[in-house]
């Protein structure tokens, strides 16, 4: 019934936004489908998809519920007030204390009509409450930011509890003792530690968690914005329990420590459900565990927010709206290729087309798209899936990766016979993708005819907005960009000094660098006559393509990223 009530509330909000001219019926249908899949409130979904500005939604909600609204950017929350509401409750219920005046506590809420929550807060805080409406998207970010340090303190308390308890906890794989074992592990501090590690990683925006055993220590690291950061070193006597707990949650064989294993687990954080892809690997002193965080709440599917330059964005949109042909996305592992493909699919996903994908693994479940998990061990390869797709009346096909001639050949034929095909390759830049396909054994005339566009991409760290400041580089540092010094001296370089918001790193979040090569008639002719990668690149640049390094320079000029990041991720 709660879900039905939330849906009804969302539909009322959507109707008001339509009447105010802030939303179309097609956009509302898209957002409601996303809301149903993610179980989030409609306002949050609309902001995440970039369909309506958060301030507009807040105004509508304030009018609808006849309650005051607040601009959270104007509040500097006192740490003493934060302690009035426990971190778990704040995260679960999406509520943040803002200010205290006498016996009245002002709290920002995503759903101020939740009377049960207000009663609980009144009991816990022992204050009279003054609820106000705030934009849920910003509210969640602030809650995670302010209560992150509280989570870190919980880690220390859990570790101390484990030390005080003494001994080593290990889960044994004896089926007869399964119930007893489960009870034992559920009572152990390791349960709280693992849950804390997972939740904290999601709150910090990490993409991966590394749990690494060494001879004399265990190390836990998060990959945040592409860089690995050490978070903690649990005591050595916790090693077996830590590994066993993660394997139990992932439905892996805890008795098998000699071979790699793959699994998945899910974590519920309030209204959010976060998936983790788990991989274990036997190393010298135990098993290393890496968990990839698949948080759909952080998945941005609006291509307009990716940071494409105007011509590049126009070329990409034209290519994905074509009824047939091939669009390829290339770059190293972790460069955001899958997200770009998902975003392209989301843009063209309507009830009028049949979209089919073959992925290894399926990272996110997308409403309205038929997704197939490739399983090589039973013969369900990319090529086999692609052959089956062609008998399923598809309009649009996405292949996770073109790895061999068979897959590439079928994909090319599909693109030439009236289907739009999207896929990825591992190459360094857009022009070399064309020669890579020809080197696989695909005929040049087929490549020239089928490929409509190639996107090469990288991810660079964004400069933290809270501590961004002008920065002067030395001549030898500027030389790394390989560009004219006079031109470089005119660029207003910026860098983050390091603050609490970014954990002293000077960076927060990531931005994409994109090299978008649309296949013009001249480029197709050059492919047919066997032009080199350098010749293809020169022609594409002459037609307006920005190379990765050139796009990086644009991002530096706009104050998005730093010289170091562009040099690290692009070739001169």
C-alpha positions in Angstrom: 0.0 0.0 0.0 2.9 2.4 0.8 4.3 1.9 -2.8 0.8 2.6 -4.2 0.5 5.8 -2.1 3.9 7.0 -3.2 3.0 6.4 -6.8 -0.2 8.3 -6.5 1.6 11.2 -4.8 4.2 11.1 -7.6 1.4 11.2 -10.2 -0.2 14.2 -8.6 3.2 16.0 -8.5 3.7 15.1 -12.1 0.3 16.5 -13.1 1.0 19.8 -11.4 4.4 20.1 -13.1 2.6 19.4 -16.5 0.0 22.1 -15.7 2.8 24.6 -14.9 4.5 23.9 -18.2 7.6 22.4 -16.5 7.2 18.8 -17.7 5.7 17.0 -20.7 3.6 13.9 -20.5 6.3 11.9 -22.3 8.9 13.0 -19.7 6.5 12.1 -16.9 6.0 8.6 -18.3 9.8 8.2 -18.5 10.2 9.4 -15.0 7.4 7.2 -13.6 9.0 4.1 -15.3 12.3 5.0 -13.6 10.6 5.6 -10.3 8.9 2.2 -10.4 12.3 0.5 -11.2 14.3 2.4 -8.6 11.6 2.8 -5.8 12.7 6.5 -5.3 10.3 9.4 -5.1 9.3 11.1 -8.3 10.9 14.5 -7.4 14.3 12.8 -6.9 14.0 10.9 -10.2 13.0 14.1 -12.1 16.1 15.9 -10.8 18.4 12.9 -11.4 17.2 12.6 -15.0 17.7 16.4 -15.5 14.0 16.8 -16.5 13.1 19.5 -14.0 15.2 21.9 -11.8 15.1 21.0 -8.1 14.0 24.5 -7.1 10.9 24.2 -9.2 9.9 20.9 -7.7 10.5 22.3 -4.2 8.2 25.2 -4.9 5.5 22.9 -6.2 5.7 20.6 -3.1 5.6 23.6 -0.8 2.5 24.8 -2.5 0.9 21.3 -2.6 1.5 20.6 1.1 1.2 24.3 2.3 4.5 24.1 4.1 7.6 26.3 4.0 10.5 25.3 1.7 14.2 26.0 2.2 17.3 26.5 0.1 19.8 24.2 1.7 22.7 26.0 0.2 22.1 28.8 2.7 22.5 26.6 5.8 25.8 25.9 7.5 24.7 23.0 9.8 26.3 23.0 13.3 27.9 19.7 14.2 26.3 19.8 17.6 22.8 19.8 16.0 23.7 16.9 13.8 24.2 14.7 16.9 20.5 15.1 17.8 19.5 12.7 15.1 21.3 9.3 14.7 23.1 8.8 11.4 21.2 5.6 10.6 17.8 7.4 11.0 18.9 10.4 9.0 20.1 8.2 6.1 17.1 5.9 6.2 14.4 8.6 6.5 16.2 11.4 4.5 15.9 14.0 7.3 18.5 16.6 8.3 18.4 18.9 11.4 19.1 22.5 10.2 18.9 24.9 13.2 17.7 25.1 16.8 15.9 28.0 18.3 14.9 27.6 22.0 12.9 24.4 22.3 12.2 24.2 18.5 14.3 22.2 16.1 14.0 22.9 12.3 14.3 19.7 10.3 14.5 19.4 6.5 12.6 16.5 5.1 11.9 14.9 1.8 8.4 13.8 3.0 7.2 16.3 5.7 3.8 14.5 5.7 5.3 11.5 7.4 3.7 12.0 10.8 5.1 8.8 12.3 8.7 10.0 11.5 7.9 13.3 13.1 6.7 11.6 16.3 9.9 9.5 16.4 12.1 12.5 15.9 10.2 14.4 18.7 10.8 11.5 21.0 14.5 11.1 20.1 15.5 14.7 20.1 13.1 15.9 22.9 12.5 19.1 20.9 9.4 20.6 19.3 9.8 20.1 15.6 9.4 22.6 12.7 9.4 20.5 9.5 10.3 22.2 6.2 10.5 20.9 2.6 13.9 20.6 0.9 14.9 19.2 -2.5 15.5 15.5 -2.0 18.5 15.3 -4.4 20.4 18.0 -2.5 19.2 16.8 0.9 20.5 13.2 0.3 23.9 14.7 -0.7 24.1 16.8 2.4 23.1 14.0 4.7 25.7 11.7 3.3 28.3 14.5 3.5 27.5 15.5 7.1 27.0 12.0 8.5 30.0 10.5 6.8 32.3 11.3 9.7 29.9 9.7 12.1 30.1 6.5 10.0 34.0 6.6 10.3 33.6 6.8 14.1 31.3 3.8 14.0 34.2 1.9 12.4 36.5 2.6 15.3 33.8 1.6 17.8 33.3 -1.7 15.9 37.0 -2.5 15.8 37.3 -1.7 19.5 34.4 -4.1 20.2 36.1 -6.8 18.3 39.4 -6.2 20.2 37.6 -6.3 23.5 35.9 -9.6 22.5 39.1 -11.4 21.8 39.7 -14.5 19.8 39.1 -15.0 16.1 35.7 -15.5 14.4 35.6 -17.7 11.4 32.6 -19.1 9.4 33.0 -22.9 8.8 31.5 -24.6 5.8 29.9 -27.5 7.7 26.4 -27.9 6.4 25.2 -29.7 9.6 26.3 -26.6 11.6 24.9 -24.1 9.1 22.3 -22.6 11.5 24.7 -22.4 14.4 27.3 -20.9 12.1 24.9 -18.3 10.8 23.9 -17.3 14.4 27.6 -17.0 15.4 28.5 -14.8 12.5 25.3 -12.6 12.9 26.3 -11.9 16.5 29.9 -11.0 15.7 31.2 -7.4 15.3 32.4 -8.4 11.8 28.8 -8.2 10.7 28.7 -4.5 11.7 32.1 -3.9 10.2 31.2 -5.4 6.8 27.9 -3.5 6.7 29.7 -0.3 7.7 32.3 -0.8 5.0 29.6 -1.3 2.3 27.5 1.7 3.5 30.4 4.0 3.9 31.6 3.2 0.4 28.2 4.1 -1.1 28.1 7.3 1.0 31.6 8.4 -0.2 30.6 7.7 -3.8 33.2 4.9 -4.3 33.1 2.7 -7.4 35.0 -0.3 -5.9 36.0 -1.7 -2.5 39.3 -3.6 -2.2 39.8 -5.9 0.8 43.5 -7.1 0.7 45.2 -9.5 3.0 49.0 -9.2 3.5 51.4 -11.0 5.7 51.1 -8.7 8.7 48.0 -6.6 8.0 44.7 -6.3 6.2 44.0 -3.2 4.1 40.6 -1.8 3.0 40.7 0.7 0.2 37.9 2.5 -1.8 38.3 3.7 -5.4 36.8 7.2 -5.3 36.9 9.2 -8.5 39.3 6.8 -10.1 41.9 6.9 -7.3 42.4 4.3 -4.6 42.2 5.6 -1.0 43.2 3.6 2.1 40.2 3.6 4.5 41.2 1.3 7.4 43.4 -1.6 8.5 41.3 -4.1 10.5 43.2 -6.3 13.0 44.8 -9.4 11.5 42.7 -11.8 13.7 39.6 -10.5 11.8 40.9 -11.7 8.4 39.1 -15.0 8.2 35.8 -13.6 9.6 35.9 -10.6 7.2 36.4 -12.8 4.1 33.8 -15.4 5.3 31.2 -12.8 6.0 31.5 -11.2 2.5 31.4 -14.7 0.9 28.3 -15.7 2.8 26.5 -12.5 1.8 27.5 -13.1 -1.9 26.4 -16.8 -1.8 29.9 -18.1 -2.5 31.5 -21.3 -1.3 33.3 -20.3 1.9 35.2 -23.6 2.1 36.8 -23.0 -1.4 39.8 -20.8 -1.0 42.0 -22.1 -3.9 40.1 -20.7 -7.0 38.6 -17.3 -7.9 34.8 -16.9 -7.3 32.3 -14.4 -8.5 29.0 -13.4 -6.9 26.6 -10.6 -6.1 25.0 -9.1 -3.0 22.4 -6.4 -2.3 22.4 -3.8 0.4 19.3 -1.8 1.4 20.0 1.8 2.5 16.6 3.4 3.4 14.7 3.5 0.1 17.8 2.7 -2.0 18.9 -0.8 -3.0 22.5 -1.0 -4.1 24.0 -4.0 -5.9 27.6 -5.1 -5.5 29.4 -7.4 -7.9 31.9 -9.5 -5.9 35.1 -11.1 -7.0 37.4 -13.2 -4.8 41.0 -14.1 -5.8 43.4 -16.4 -4.0 46.6 -14.4 -3.2 49.7 -15.3 -1.1 48.2 -14.6 2.3 44.5 -15.3 1.8 41.8 -14.1 -0.5 41.6 -10.6 -2.0 38.1 -9.4 -2.4 37.0 -6.6 -4.8 33.4 -5.4 -4.7 32.2 -3.3 -7.6 29.4 -0.9 -6.5 26.5 -0.8 -8.9 24.5 2.1 -7.4 21.7 3.0 -9.8 21.0 6.1 -7.7 24.3 7.5 -8.9 23.7 6.5 -12.6 23.4 9.6 -14.7 21.5 8.8 -17.9 21.2 12.3 -19.3 23.7 12.7 -22.1 23.5 16.5 -21.9 25.1 16.3 -18.4 28.1 14.4 -19.6 30.1 17.4 -20.7 30.2 16.8 -24.5 31.2 19.9 -26.5 28.4 21.2 -28.7 29.5 19.6 -32.0 30.4 16.3 -30.4 27.0 16.1 -28.7 25.2 17.0 -31.9 27.1 14.3 -33.8 26.4 11.7 -31.1 22.7 12.5 -30.9 22.4 12.3 -34.7 24.1 8.9 -34.8 22.0 7.3 -32.1 18.8 8.6 -33.6 19.7 6.9 -36.9 17.5 3.8 -37.7 20.5 1.7 -38.7 24.3 1.7 -38.6 26.9 1.2 -35.9 28.0 3.4 -33.0 31.2 2.4 -31.1 32.4 3.6 -27.8 36.1 2.9 -26.9 38.4 3.4 -24.0 40.2 1.5 -21.2 38.4 -0.4 -18.4 36.7 2.1 -16.0 36.4 4.9 -18.5 32.6 5.0 -18.4 31.9 3.3 -21.7 29.0 1.3 -20.3 27.4 4.4 -18.8 27.6 6.2 -22.1 25.9 3.3 -23.9 23.2 3.0 -21.2 22.6 6.7 -21.5 22.3 6.4 -25.3 19.8 3.6 -24.9 17.9 5.5 -22.3 17.6 8.4 -24.8 16.1 6.2 -27.5 14.1 3.8 -25.3 10.4 4.1 -26.2 7.5 1.7 -26.4 7.8 1.7 -30.2 11.2 0.0 -30.5 12.6 -3.4 -29.4 16.0 -3.0 -27.7 18.1 -6.0 -26.9 21.5 -6.1 -25.1 24.1 -8.8 -24.5 26.3 -7.9 -21.5 29.1 -9.5 -19.4 28.0 -8.7 -16.7 24.7 -6.9 -16.7 25.6 -3.9 -14.5 22.3 -2.1 -14.3 18.7 -3.3 -14.9 17.0 -0.8 -17.3 13.2 -0.7 -17.6 11.9 -1.5 -21.1 15.2 -3.1 -22.4 15.7 -6.8 -22.9 19.0 -7.6 -21.3 20.9 -10.9 -21.7 23.7 -12.0 -19.5 26.5 -13.6 -21.5 27.6 -17.0 -20.1 30.6 -18.4 -22.0 30.7 -21.6 -19.9 27.4 -22.8 -21.5 28.0 -21.4 -24.9 26.0 -18.2 -24.6 28.7 -16.0 -26.1 28.4 -12.5 -27.5 28.2 -14.0 -31.0 25.6 -16.6 -30.0 23.5 -14.0 -28.3 23.8 -11.7 -31.3 22.6 -14.5 -33.7 19.6 -15.2 -31.4 18.8 -11.4 -31.3 18.4 -11.3 -35.1 15.5 -13.8 -34.8 13.8 -11.7 -32.1 12.7 -8.8 -34.3 15.1 -6.2 -32.8 15.3 -2.5 -33.7 18.3 -1.7 -31.6 21.1 -4.0 -30.4 23.8 -3.4 -27.8 26.7 -5.8 -27.6 28.8 -5.3 -24.5 32.1 -5.8 -26.3 33.3 -6.8 -29.8 36.1 -9.2 -28.9 36.6 -11.3 -32.0 35.9 -11.6 -35.7 32.8 -13.6 -35.4 31.0 -11.1 -33.1 32.3 -8.2 -35.1 31.2 -9.7 -38.4 27.6 -10.4 -37.2 27.4 -6.9 -35.6 28.5 -5.3 -38.9 25.9 -7.3 -40.9 23.2 -6.4 -38.4 24.1 -2.7 -38.8 24.0 -3.0 -42.6 20.6 -4.7 -42.6 18.5 -2.1 -40.9 19.4 -2.3 -37.2 21.1 0.3 -35.0 24.0 -1.5 -33.2 25.9 -0.1 -30.2 29.0 -1.7 -28.8 32.5 -1.1 -27.2 36.1 -1.9 -28.1 39.4 -1.5 -26.3 41.4 1.0 -28.3 43.2 4.2 -27.5 41.4 6.7 -29.6 38.6 7.0 -32.2 40.6 6.7 -35.5 42.4 3.6 -34.3 39.1 1.8 -33.7 38.5 1.7 -37.4 41.9 0.1 -38.1 41.4 -2.3 -35.2 38.2 -3.7 -36.7 39.9 -4.1 -40.1 42.9 -5.9 -38.3 40.3 -8.3 -36.8 39.5 -9.4 -40.3 36.4 -7.4 -41.1 36.4 -6.1 -44.7 37.3 -2.4 -45.0 34.2 -1.7 -47.2 31.9 -3.2 -44.5 33.5 -1.1 -41.8 33.3 2.1 -44.0 29.6 1.4 -44.8 28.4 0.3 -41.3 30.1 2.6 -38.8 28.4 5.9 -38.3 30.3 7.2 -35.3 33.1 6.4 -32.9 33.4 7.9 -29.4 36.7 7.6 -27.5 36.5 8.6 -23.8 38.4 9.0 -20.6 37.4 10.0 -17.1 39.2 12.8 -15.2 38.7 14.0 -11.7 36.8 17.3 -11.2 38.3 20.1 -9.2 36.4 20.5 -5.9 34.0 23.4 -6.1 34.5 24.3 -2.4 38.3 24.8 -2.5 38.9 25.7 -6.2 41.5 28.5 -6.6 43.8 29.9 -9.3 47.1 28.1 -9.8 50.4 28.9 -11.5 52.3 26.0 -13.2 56.0 26.0 -13.8 57.2 26.0 -17.5 58.3 22.3 -17.2 54.8 21.4 -16.0 53.2 23.2 -18.9 55.6 21.5 -21.3 53.8 18.2 -20.6 50.8 19.5 -22.5 52.9 19.9 -25.6 51.1 23.1 -26.7 52.3 26.6 -27.5 53.5 28.4 -24.3 51.9 31.7 -25.2 48.6 30.0 -25.6 49.0 28.1 -22.3 49.9 31.3 -20.4 46.5 32.7 -21.3 44.6 29.8 -19.7 43.3 30.6 -16.2 44.5 27.3 -14.6 42.8 26.2 -11.4 43.4 23.6 -8.7 41.7 22.5 -5.5 43.5 23.4 -2.3 41.9 20.5 -0.3 39.0 20.9 2.2 36.6 18.9 4.3 34.2 18.5 1.5 36.7 16.7 -0.7 38.7 15.0 2.1 41.7 17.1 1.4 42.2 15.8 -2.1 41.3 18.9 -4.1 39.1 16.8 -6.3 35.4 15.7 -6.0 33.5 13.8 -8.7 34.6 13.0 -12.3 34.1 14.5 -15.7 34.4 12.9 -19.2 36.8 13.7 -22.0 35.4 12.8 -25.4 36.8 12.3 -28.9 33.8 12.0 -31.2 34.5 11.0 -34.8 31.5 11.1 -37.1 32.1 9.1 -40.3 31.8 11.7 -43.1 31.8 10.7 -46.8 35.5 11.7 -47.0 36.5 9.5 -44.0 34.6 6.6 -45.5 36.6 7.0 -48.7 39.8 7.1 -46.8 38.9 3.9 -44.9 38.3 2.2 -48.3 41.7 3.1 -49.6 43.5 2.0 -46.5 44.4 5.3 -44.9 46.6 5.2 -41.7 45.4 6.1 -38.2 47.3 9.4 -38.4 45.6 10.3 -41.7 42.2 9.5 -40.4 42.8 11.6 -37.3 44.1 14.6 -39.3 41.0 14.5 -41.5 38.6 14.2 -38.6 40.3 17.2 -36.8 40.0 19.2 -40.0 36.3 18.4 -40.0 35.9 19.7 -36.4 36.7 16.7 -34.2 38.3 17.5 -30.9 41.0 14.9 -29.8 41.0 13.7 -26.2 43.9 16.1 -25.4 42.0 19.0 -27.1 38.8 18.3 -25.2 41.0 18.1 -22.0 42.3 21.6 -22.8 38.7 22.8 -23.1 37.9 21.3 -19.7 40.9 23.0 -18.2 39.8 26.4 -19.6 36.4 25.9 -18.1 37.9 25.1 -14.7 36.5 21.6 -14.7 39.8 19.7 -14.2 43.5 20.2 -13.8 46.6 20.0 -16.0 47.8 16.9 -14.2 44.6 15.0 -14.8 44.6 15.8 -18.6 48.2 14.8 -19.0 47.7 11.6 -17.1 44.7 10.5 -19.1 45.5 11.7 -22.7 48.3 11.5 -25.2 49.8 14.6 -26.8 
